[in-house]
Amino acid sequence: MITLPPARPARPARPARPYATAGLEAAAAAGAQLALLGALWAGAGLGATAWAAGALHALALGAILAGAARRAGRATLGPADRVTLARAVLAGGVTALVVDALLASGPAAGPGPELLTAIAAAALLLDGVDGKVARRTGTVSRFGARFDMEVDAFLILVLSVHVAASAGLWVLAIGAMRYAFVAASWALPWLRAGLPPRAARKVVAALQGVLLVAAGTLPPAGAALTAAAALALLAWSFGRDVAWLRRNAGRDAAGTGAAAG
């Protein structure tokens, strides 16, 4: 009787690398960013320095998003996150066009001021889409909310640089305000407490982009007046939130995070 050797146990399947899908999506977004820059170079004469600025944005976006997904334990991006990712790609295009306009000595002298306005407006319109998608698909998350907030903050910063070229450097305070708040929270922990949800805060945040895009199409006097209105609204919103956090320091707030503004 011939005895067959025992069957070799099957080797367990190697587990899929976590976060690989999210990393691939981030890499795909970086590729889309480079494709957009290529289109702007061919269609609007985007300069080499501006192209490099956009490419740097693409690389940073891919690396930061992949790292954030890994820290948050996200194996893949949700449908709303992909909408936000598309907005981030558009923000990279705006960044490249703003750099080109600055190098051309003024926001109206760049190769595509109308194109800049159109891309920025598209990014702002999509800002109202990702939240709705998250709620309808049941994929609301802290990761998605933070991702959305960071894209908003960066786009507003870039637009404030664009408007500051004609209205004055003081406009940079609009884009810098949230980052100053975050920096202050490192020294003042009570600024990191949660904030109660407020519709006015969302309205003011949405208006910043709208008013800055509008200011970028106006002559210097009109741009300054529009930017001043945006700054006044933002200062009021931040001031109210900071005052609330100071009064309630040490208490648990019914909010989602220290996202003032």
Secondary structure, 3 states (H helix, E strand, C coil): CCCCCCCCCCCCCCCCCCCHHHHHHHHHHHHHHHHHHHHHHHHHCCCHHHHHHHHHHHHHHHHHHHHHHHHHCCCCCCHHHHHHHHHHHHHHHHHHHHHHHHHCCCCCCCCCHHHHHHHHHHHHHHHHHHHHHHHHHCCCCHHHHHHHHHHHHHHHHHHHHHHHHHHCHHHHHHHHHHHHHHHHHHHCHHHHCCCCCCHHHHHHHHHHHHHHHHHCCCCHHHHHHHHHHHHHHHHHHHHHHHHHHHHCCCCCCCCCCCCCC
